[in-house]
Amino acid sequence: MRTREREDDRMEGLGGEELERFITLLRDGDNFEKGKAIEALVGSPGKEVVERVIPLLQEKNTPVRMAVLDVLKSIGSIHLDGVISMLEDENEDIRVYALEVLSFLRDPRSVPFIVKKSRDDVDNVRNAACMALGEFDDDRAVMALLDALKDEEWIAFSAILSLGRTKSPKAVPRILEFFRDSGEELSGVACEVLVEYGDHAVLDELFDVIKGWDREKRSVYLRIILEKGDEETFERLKEKIGDELYEHLLGSAAERRDRPVEIVRMLTHFRIPETCGVVLDILKGMDPDDENYGTVLELFASLSEIWAAEAGRYMERDEANLLPLVRACRMTGVKVGEAALLRHFLTAPVEVKREIVMNVPAVVEGSGCSIIKEALKDTDGHIKGFAVDAVGNLKLTNLKEDIVRILREDFHDVRVKALRALIRLDPAMAVEMIADFVNGGSVDDKKVYLASTGLIDGQRNLPFITRLLKDEDEGVRRSTIGVLGGFVDDENYMELLEDTLMGDEIPHEVLKVVKDKRLKRFKERLVGIFTDESRGMWTRYYALSALGAFEDPALFDIFVKGLGDDNGLITIGCIRALADLNDERAVDHIRPYLISSNDDIRSAAEMVVSRTQNA
């Protein structure tokens, strides 16, 4: 059995045995061997090669046929006569395959031979010849195709398609004849071809024929024209039969839900009030998650000047299509009356209510206060939350009592929004409520306040923060510590942080704040915590982690000393801290840990050494 390396042997002219070997590989070999066979055959482009590979086009195995075509397409033009000679083969399949190769090669020398085959005794051969002739800009090809229009219907079908590819003006009268007088199939392909010509005069002749037909028949061909034509085709058709075209598009909008973008794009050319309602109805029938939904909505936005006059009327409909309407108003900047929108809002589904409340300022004439007030009563947390945000953003002070009610009784997330809204509406009242929360409120009351500290002046927060740092609830204390990171520029708050660091028990949250904010003012204190072996393992580790975040070269010796700690977690932390210093000396200290028996230590060392070497 031959090895694959043997197939790399250089070929200079394939002899009989060698040719047979590669033909066999082309037919029976695996993908690798087929590739080598193609390479060898293409590298020896002789007439004998062409004659030997063409019969393989009859193989049932598709990869074999594809391989043969690769060979022929590469060398056929060199030995065109070899391919042409196959046109006279007694096997009709060989003649068909040879025509396919000639179609690909597009060598004008082959035209008369292909023309001859368009009159072959076998219909499959004549059809293949017709398809091949469409690749040539040649009067001989056009004349042969025109003669082929007299052939069997399915061959005439191929001939019309090929004439279309030639774009020959000589073909137009005969194609028009077929369009006017043939059955539906031939008329349909003739219509497609004429549209693809894109010639104004041709289009006008086509439209003139259509005008004489009944409405039902015209509708069939209007669909073909619109699918195959371009923007210019559409405009000329609109000029010819505008009213009927619009009616046709209305019918398509109802029937062809699979093509909303194309239909809407054409509809928007008719800048009339009725179009707004039609497009909105199309949007109503679409899934908002459909990839085409946004495109249709953008197309609708092009009707903004018309929609501005229609929005109010549309809103007054008994069953307003609220979701696309609200989105359309948002995109176009058009607003609708508050009273009409409120009426529909009261009975709208949850997802529609959410959309309305989120967009009240953008879509409602006036403040939208009545809609927001209703939304504040809703049982859906999202709707209520959006409404609370709107009250704060729009500063609707007349709804302050509603906000206070929500602040006292609702779910945590909504209450947080309510407090933030109240801070915007009435800071003094907000501070009074916060004082009640901090001094006698529930755990959730205190956490509602802590979620909003960033909206309040630092000095007003200070007594509340100081109080909550000593709260009886551990969760509240930890949450309060996290808030300190928002006031790193205030010395009073830093003193609170420092006091916590000086304690016997240091919450890990404090060390995290120092790390996240890179508070180097506490470096010496952190070193003391880290080097104090009486401290808990995790406290020392978090202090080390904060020191590592400073990336301070002065800490190099501290980290090196920590490598020898009895605790593996500390060793790993020191390895990582040394790596972040980007000091080439670190590798020498870390390398001994490449053979550590501790898998985690060894992995950390390997990662650092590898990263350093790559750098």
TAKAUR-V351844 format. One record per residue. N is the residue number from 0. OMEGA is omega in degrees with one decimal (none if undefined). D_LAST is the distance of its C-alpha to the last C-alpha in Angstrom with 2 decimals. Layout:
[[N,OMEGA,D_LAST] [N,OMEGA,D_LAST]]
//
This chain:
[[0,-176.3,49.41] [1,173.9,47.18] [2,-179.4,43.45] [3,179.2,41.07] [4,179.9,39.93] [5,-177.5,43.53] [6,177.6,43.26] [7,-179.7,40.76] [8,-178.6,43.58] [9,-179.5,44.25] [10,171.4,47.41] [11,-178.3,49.76] [12,-177.3,52.66] [13,174.2,53.24] [14,-176.5,56.42] [15,-178.7,58.56] [16,179.1,56.94] [17,178.7,53.39] [18,180.0,54.21] [19,-179.5,55.70] [20,-178.6,52.67] [21,174.4,50.31] [22,178.1,52.86] [23,177.7,52.90] [24,179.3,49.10] [25,-176.9,49.20] [26,-168.8,51.77] [27,-174.2,50.83] [28,173.6,47.22] [29,-174.8,44.14] [30,179.3,41.66] [31,-178.8,39.79] [32,175.8,43.12] [33,179.5,44.42] [34,178.2,41.41] [35,178.8,42.11] [36,177.9,45.80] [37,180.0,45.23] [38,-178.9,43.04] [39,-177.6,45.81] [40,176.8,48.67] [41,179.6,47.08] [42,178.1,46.42] [43,-170.0,50.14] [44,178.4,51.90] [45,178.9,55.49] [46,179.9,58.50] [47,177.7,58.91] [48,178.5,55.46] [49,-177.3,56.48] [50,-177.9,59.78] [51,-176.2,58.23] [52,-178.1,55.46] [53,178.1,57.58] [54,179.5,59.64] [55,176.2,56.48] [56,177.2,56.36] [57,-179.2,59.05] [58,177.8,56.75] [59,-178.7,56.43] [60,-176.4,52.78] [61,178.5,50.80] [62,177.6,47.70] [63,-179.5,50.13] [64,179.3,51.75] [65,178.1,48.45] [66,178.9,47.37] [67,179.0,50.71] [68,176.1,50.37] [69,179.1,46.95] [70,-175.7,48.68] [71,180.0,51.68] [72,179.9,49.75] [73,-172.7,47.81] [74,-175.4,50.83] [75,-178.9,53.80] [76,178.5,54.04] [77,178.6,54.21] [78,-178.5,57.08] [79,-178.6,58.53] [80,178.3,61.94] [81,177.4,60.65] [82,-179.4,59.71] [83,-179.3,62.90] [84,-179.7,65.03] [85,177.5,63.82] [86,179.9,65.61] [87,178.8,68.83] [88,-179.4,67.75] [89,178.5,70.34] [90,-176.1,67.69] [91,178.8,67.23] [92,178.2,63.68] [93,178.7,62.67] [94,179.0,64.22] [95,-179.4,62.30] [96,177.6,58.95] [97,176.9,59.72] [98,177.7,60.42] [99,179.0,57.05] [100,178.9,55.31] [101,176.9,57.42] [102,178.5,56.58] [103,-175.8,52.89] [104,178.0,53.46] [105,177.6,55.66] [106,-176.3,57.31] [107,178.5,60.51] [108,-177.1,62.34] [109,-173.6,62.41] [110,-177.7,64.24] [111,-179.9,67.84] [112,177.1,67.01] [113,177.1,65.44] [114,179.3,68.46] [115,-178.3,70.72] [116,175.4,68.90] [117,176.2,69.46] [118,-179.7,73.08] [119,179.4,72.28] [120,-175.3,74.64] [121,-175.1,71.85] [122,178.2,70.66] [123,179.1,67.04] [124,179.1,66.84] [125,179.3,68.40] [126,178.0,65.94] [127,178.0,62.94] [128,178.5,64.46] [129,179.8,64.83] [130,179.8,61.22] [131,-176.3,60.13] [132,178.2,62.38] [133,-179.6,60.56] [134,-173.4,57.65] [135,172.2,59.83] [136,-170.0,61.01] [137,-179.3,64.29] [138,179.1,67.90] [139,177.8,68.86] [140,-179.1,66.31] [141,-178.6,67.63] [142,178.3,71.25] [143,179.0,70.51] [144,176.3,68.78] [145,175.3,71.75] [146,-177.8,74.06] [147,177.1,71.86] [148,178.2,72.63] [149,-175.3,76.00] [150,176.8,74.43] [151,-172.3,73.84] [152,-176.7,72.25] [153,175.2,68.84] [154,174.9,68.67] [155,176.2,69.81] [156,178.4,66.93] [157,-179.2,64.43] [158,178.4,66.34] [159,177.9,66.07] [160,179.9,62.30] [161,176.0,62.01] [162,177.3,64.30] [163,179.7,62.04] [164,179.7,59.07] [165,-177.2,61.18] [166,-178.5,62.04] [167,176.5,65.31] [168,-179.2,67.93] [169,-175.2,70.60] [170,-171.6,69.51] [171,-178.5,69.85] [172,-178.3,73.64] [173,178.1,73.51] [174,175.9,70.52] [175,177.6,72.35] [176,177.9,75.39] [177,179.3,73.44] [178,-175.0,72.00] [179,-166.5,75.50] [180,-174.0,77.46] [181,174.4,75.26] [182,-171.9,74.41] [183,-175.9,71.53] [184,179.7,68.88] [185,177.7,69.62] [186,180.0,70.21] [187,-179.7,66.85] [188,176.8,64.88] [189,177.7,67.03] [190,178.5,66.19] [191,-177.1,62.42] [192,-178.8,62.73] [193,177.5,64.83] [194,-178.5,62.40] [195,172.4,59.47] [196,177.7,61.46] [197,179.9,60.74] [198,-176.9,63.77] [199,-178.2,65.82] [200,178.2,69.15] [201,179.2,68.18] [202,-179.9,67.08] [203,177.4,70.32] [204,178.4,72.37] [205,-179.5,70.44] [206,178.8,71.06] [207,177.2,74.72] [208,-177.4,75.15] [209,-177.3,73.50] [210,-178.2,75.74] [211,-177.4,78.78] [212,178.7,77.65] [213,-172.4,78.21] [214,-177.7,75.61] [215,179.9,74.40] [216,178.8,73.81] [217,-177.5,72.15] [218,179.8,69.70] [219,-174.7,68.44] [220,172.8,67.66] [221,179.2,66.32] [222,179.1,63.58] [223,-178.0,62.73] [224,-177.5,62.76] [225,179.7,60.50] [226,-175.6,57.97] [227,-175.1,57.87] [228,176.9,58.46] [229,-178.3,56.22] [230,-179.0,56.70] [231,176.3,59.37] [232,-179.5,61.27] [233,-177.6,61.35] [234,179.0,62.65] [235,177.9,65.43] [236,177.6,66.39] [237,178.7,66.47] [238,-176.5,68.77] [239,-173.3,71.08] [240,-173.0,71.40] [241,-176.7,69.59] [242,-179.3,71.52] [243,177.8,71.51] [244,179.2,67.81] [245,177.5,67.09] [246,177.6,69.24] [247,179.4,67.44] [248,175.9,64.08] [249,176.8,65.50] [250,178.9,66.51] [251,179.3,63.07] [252,179.3,61.48] [253,-173.0,63.58] [254,-172.0,63.17] [255,178.8,59.71] [256,-179.7,57.38] [257,-177.3,54.73] [258,-173.8,54.40] [259,-176.0,54.36] [260,-178.8,52.05] [261,-177.8,54.10] [262,-179.6,57.39] [263,178.9,56.40] [264,178.3,54.98] [265,179.5,58.39] [266,-176.4,60.32] [267,171.9,58.69] [268,176.2,60.24] [269,-173.0,63.49] [270,-178.6,63.14] [271,-175.8,65.97] [272,-176.5,66.24] [273,-177.8,66.69] [274,-179.2,63.23] [275,-179.8,61.62] [276,-179.4,63.37] [277,-178.4,62.63] [278,177.5,58.87] [279,176.6,58.83] [280,175.1,60.70] [281,178.0,58.13] [282,179.2,55.38] [283,-178.1,57.49] [284,-178.7,57.47] [285,172.3,53.68] [286,179.8,51.09] [287,177.5,48.94] [288,177.6,45.89] [289,-178.3,46.89] [290,-179.4,44.33] [291,-173.7,47.31] [292,-179.2,48.58] [293,179.6,46.44] [294,178.1,47.35] [295,179.2,51.05] [296,177.3,50.78] [297,176.9,49.21] [298,177.0,52.06] [299,-179.4,54.50] [300,178.3,53.06] [301,179.0,54.36] [302,-169.8,57.84] [303,-177.7,57.29] [304,176.2,60.31] [305,-179.1,62.56] [306,179.6,61.06] [307,179.6,61.79] [308,-173.9,65.49] [309,-172.0,65.26] [310,-179.4,63.07] [311,179.3,65.95] [312,179.5,68.33] [313,179.5,65.85] [314,-178.1,65.22] [315,177.1,68.94] [316,-177.1,69.02] [317,-179.5,70.04] [318,-179.6,66.92] [319,177.6,64.21] [320,-164.6,60.97] [321,-172.8,58.98] [322,177.5,55.37] [323,179.0,55.04] [324,-179.8,57.42] [325,179.9,55.27] [326,178.0,52.12] [327,178.1,54.05] [328,179.9,55.28] [329,-177.0,51.80] [330,-174.4,50.44] [331,-176.3,53.44] [332,178.9,54.16] [333,-178.9,57.65] [334,-179.5,59.20] [335,-178.0,62.02] [336,-176.8,64.79] [337,-176.2,64.03] [338,-179.4,67.26] [339,-179.4,66.81] [340,178.2,63.20] [341,-179.3,64.23] [342,178.8,66.93] [343,-178.6,64.51] [344,-174.9,61.85] [345,-177.3,64.19] [346,-176.0,64.46] [347,173.8,61.03] [348,-175.3,58.64] [349,-175.5,55.83] [350,178.6,53.04] [351,176.7,55.20] [352,179.1,55.96] [353,-179.1,52.26] [354,-178.8,51.71] [355,-176.2,54.68] [356,178.9,53.78] [357,-172.2,50.18] [358,-177.1,51.59] [359,-178.0,54.80] [360,-174.9,54.12] [361,-170.4,53.15] [362,-173.4,56.09] [363,171.9,59.05] [364,-176.8,61.57] [365,-174.7,61.95] [366,-174.7,60.10] [367,-173.0,60.11] [368,-177.6,61.29] [369,178.2,63.69] [370,-179.4,61.02] [371,179.5,58.55] [372,176.4,61.33] [373,-179.6,62.03] [374,178.4,58.35] [375,179.8,58.22] [376,-172.2,60.80] [377,179.0,58.95] [378,178.3,58.04] [379,-177.1,54.72] [380,179.3,51.96] [381,179.7,49.90] [382,179.9,52.97] [383,179.3,53.91] [384,177.6,50.38] [385,179.7,50.22] [386,177.6,53.68] [387,176.9,52.70] [388,-179.0,49.73] [389,178.7,52.20] [390,179.7,54.61] [391,-177.1,51.99] [392,-178.4,50.49] [393,-178.9,53.97] [394,179.4,55.42] [395,-174.8,58.44] [396,178.5,60.20] [397,177.5,63.19] [398,-176.7,61.10] [399,-178.2,60.03] [400,176.1,62.33] [401,178.6,60.85] [402,178.7,57.39] [403,178.2,58.81] [404,179.8,60.38] [405,-178.5,57.10] [406,-176.5,55.32] [407,-167.4,57.82] [408,-170.6,58.02] [409,179.5,55.26] [410,-172.9,52.02] [411,-175.7,49.00] [412,179.5,46.91] [413,178.4,50.01] [414,177.0,51.04] [415,177.3,47.70] [416,-178.6,48.27] [417,178.2,51.85] [418,178.3,50.94] [419,176.9,48.51] [420,-179.6,51.30] [421,176.5,53.81] [422,178.1,51.58] [423,-176.0,51.68] [424,-173.8,55.43] [425,-176.0,56.69] [426,-178.3,54.25] [427,177.7,57.10] [428,179.5,58.26] [429,-179.4,54.72] [430,177.1,54.34] [431,178.7,57.70] [432,178.3,56.62] [433,178.9,53.34] [434,176.9,55.42] [435,179.9,57.49] [436,-173.5,54.40] [437,-172.4,52.82] [438,-179.0,56.02] [439,-176.0,57.70] [440,178.3,55.85] [441,175.2,54.27] [442,180.0,50.69] [443,176.2,50.05] [444,-177.6,51.74] [445,180.0,49.31] [446,173.2,46.25] [447,177.0,47.68] [448,-176.5,47.76] [449,179.2,44.25] [450,-174.9,42.91] [451,-175.3,44.46] [452,-177.4,43.80] [453,-179.2,41.61] [454,-175.2,44.77] [455,177.7,46.80] [456,-175.3,46.92] [457,-178.4,44.98] [458,176.2,48.11] [459,179.8,50.08] [460,-167.9,47.43] [461,-179.1,47.26] [462,179.4,50.41] [463,179.2,49.56] [464,179.8,46.04] [465,179.4,47.45] [466,-174.5,50.05] [467,175.2,47.75] [468,179.9,45.33] [469,-178.2,48.28] [470,-178.7,49.46] [471,180.0,50.90] [472,-177.9,48.67] [473,179.7,45.22] [474,177.5,43.78] [475,179.7,45.13] [476,-179.1,43.67] [477,178.3,40.19] [478,179.8,40.45] [479,177.2,41.69] [480,178.8,38.74] [481,179.6,36.45] [482,-176.8,38.53] [483,179.7,37.84] [484,178.8,34.35] [485,-176.2,36.21] [486,-175.1,37.85] [487,179.7,35.15] [488,-178.2,36.80] [489,-175.4,40.15] [490,-179.3,40.87] [491,179.8,43.48] [492,177.7,41.06] [493,175.3,38.51] [494,176.1,41.37] [495,179.7,42.00] [496,-179.4,38.39] [497,177.9,38.59] [498,179.5,41.89] [499,178.8,40.33] [500,-178.2,37.52] [501,-176.7,40.25] [502,178.0,42.05] [503,176.5,42.35] [504,-175.7,40.99] [505,177.6,37.92] [506,-179.5,37.37] [507,179.2,33.84] [508,177.8,34.27] [509,179.6,34.46] [510,177.8,31.11] [511,177.2,29.63] [512,179.3,31.13] [513,179.1,29.67] [514,-174.9,26.17] [515,-178.1,26.46] [516,179.5,27.94] [517,-177.0,25.76] [518,-175.4,29.02] [519,177.4,27.96] [520,-178.7,31.68] [521,-174.2,31.86] [522,-176.4,29.05] [523,178.7,31.54] [524,179.0,33.48] [525,177.4,30.44] [526,179.2,29.57] [527,179.0,33.21] [528,-177.5,33.12] [529,-175.2,29.97] [530,178.8,31.32] [531,-175.0,34.79] [532,176.3,34.99] [533,177.7,38.26] [534,176.7,36.51] [535,-177.2,35.88] [536,-175.6,32.64] [537,176.4,31.67] [538,177.3,32.66] [539,-178.4,30.41] [540,-179.8,27.50] [541,174.7,27.96] [542,176.6,28.27] [543,-179.8,24.98] [544,177.6,23.33] [545,177.2,24.85] [546,178.5,23.63] [547,-179.6,20.00] [548,179.4,20.40] [549,-176.6,21.31] [550,-175.6,17.86] [551,-179.9,20.10] [552,-178.5,18.93] [553,-179.0,22.59] [554,-175.3,22.26] [555,-176.7,19.86] [556,178.4,22.87] [557,-178.7,24.40] [558,179.1,21.50] [559,179.0,21.36] [560,-179.1,25.11] [561,178.6,24.92] [562,-176.9,22.93] [563,-178.8,26.27] [564,-179.6,28.21] [565,-177.5,30.67] [566,-177.7,29.57] [567,179.7,26.69] [568,178.5,25.97] [569,178.5,25.47] [570,179.4,23.13] [571,178.7,20.91] [572,179.3,21.09] [573,176.2,20.08] [574,-178.8,17.02] [575,179.8,15.86] [576,177.3,17.03] [577,179.7,15.18] [578,-177.6,11.82] [579,178.0,12.80] [580,-178.4,13.56] [581,177.9,10.05] [582,-175.4,12.04] [583,177.1,10.76] [584,-174.4,14.31] [585,-176.6,13.86] [586,-179.1,12.42] [587,179.4,15.71] [588,-176.9,17.74] [589,-172.5,16.21] [590,179.3,16.26] [591,-177.1,20.12] [592,175.3,20.02] [593,179.9,18.56] [594,179.9,22.24] [595,176.5,23.83] [596,177.3,26.90] [597,-175.7,26.00] [598,-177.3,24.25] [599,178.2,22.73] [600,-179.1,21.37] [601,179.9,19.96] [602,178.9,18.28] [603,179.7,16.69] [604,179.4,15.43] [605,-178.8,14.11] [606,-178.2,12.21] [607,-178.7,10.60] [608,179.1,9.91] [609,-179.9,8.58] [610,-179.3,6.18] [611,179.8,5.13] [612,178.8,5.40] [613,179.4,3.78] [614,none,0.00]]
//
